[in-house]
Amino acid sequence: MTAKTGWIDRRSLLAGASATIAAPAVVRAQAKALKIAVMLPRSGFFAQAGQSCHRGALASGKVLADLGYSVELVHIDTESSNDVSRTQAEKAINDGAHCIVGAFESGNTLAIAQVCEQRKVPLVINVAAAPQITQQGYQYLVRNFPTGGALVTNGLKLIVDLSKAANVEFKNAVFLHANDTFGTAQRGAMDAIFPKLNMPFKLVESIAYDPKAQDLSVEVTKLRSINPDLLIVVTRAGDAIKLTRDMVRQKFEPKAIMSPGSPGLYDEEFFKAVGPYADYFIYNLPWANPKAAMTKALETSFKAANPGARFELDCFNAGFTFEAMLVAADAFKRAGSTDGQTLMKAVKETSIKDHVMIGGPIAFNDKGDNLNIASASVENINQTPTVVFPAEAATAKPVLPMPGWQGRK
């Protein structure tokens, strides 16, 4: 699927495509619009997140046009496959893409990065946390997303800040995580980072579980025997559903259930499956600033482009996907060229103050990471993700301690 800002008839489109393929590099470098291949896992294992990012991409064209940027978006499904990501990246570049945005999943992203490096085509990463992405010396990528270690660090610090703001004390905690690649990586980050932060509570145990298990009753029974004040979780939507159902059955009710940075708790699948039992979970993640003008513009466009979806559930993925395209479009406008080397130089010099996600200006260090991204505490209130901390971005006060399960309908 191809979406282009502005209207063009079929004959002109075909003529333009032929000219792009045949024209020498010097002519292509003066293209009037930046052709961005938006590569996302819209099918396969990561389809739910990929579709969420895609809805953000569908809404982005109008916002970019309103801001004075000229872009042509080509939407490509990576099928949650590294091999497909690699071959589709090659095809997209052969078809005239000047830049690639993607790809949510770290393995897919690394596969695309290898192609972009070889072909000297910029890759602007929307979501992908694996630290090694920016540690291998790639010159043709930047990442507007924190590493897994930064997610855990920021998430743990917010637990302390939020508990102080709500005047709730935690004495001990248990860390519960899936034993898959993502969960194990977060466990490694937790083991390395937690002892260095002088946290005001003890981490008494870490418990791993199989996300393919039918239920998590054994793990919840163990939690009940430990009875921590705080349960720290790293889940995806399917795991979170099973965990919630077993906690309700066994009446396990800690003071709070928080994630230092993981998906699942804000996914529509989770809300649909457990309803009001999804309320009062808290996750500390980079998040769209609900008070920012650009967030409001993206939300308006999102609702028009995706009438059946809720922006509040998609704003994490949609916001980062939009910002990746904003980085590319802004670099093109400043560079005035689609030549890979010239465009990449402009990408690396990015400094965008007004944007969607909470944090400072979008800018990149020598490795290609944006260190100005901040996390927020987001709580499910009335089955809607709601920023509750920090105060300057919050639209509601935190509900702590977590109300019990009984009485929820």
Secondary structure, DSSP 8 states (H G I E B T S, - for coil): -EEESS---HHHHHHHHHHHHHS-HHHHTT-SSEEEEEEE--SSTTHHHHHHHHHHHHHHHHHHHHTT--EEEEEEE-TT-HHHHHHHHHHHHHTT-SEEEE-SSHHHHHHHHHHHHHHT--EEESS---GGGGSS--SSEEE-S--HHHHHHHHHHHHHHHHHHHT----EEEEEEESSHHHHHHHHHHHHHGGGTT-SSEEEEEEEE-TTSS--HHHHHHHHHH--SEEEEE--HHHHHHHHHHHHHHT---SEEEESS-SSTTSHHHHHHHGGGGTT-EEEE--B-TT-HHHHHHHHHHHHH-TTS-HHHHHHHHHHHHHHHHHHHHHHHHH----HHHHHHHHHT--B-S-SBSBS-B---TTSB-TTB--EEEEEETTEEEEEESTTT-SS----S---STT--
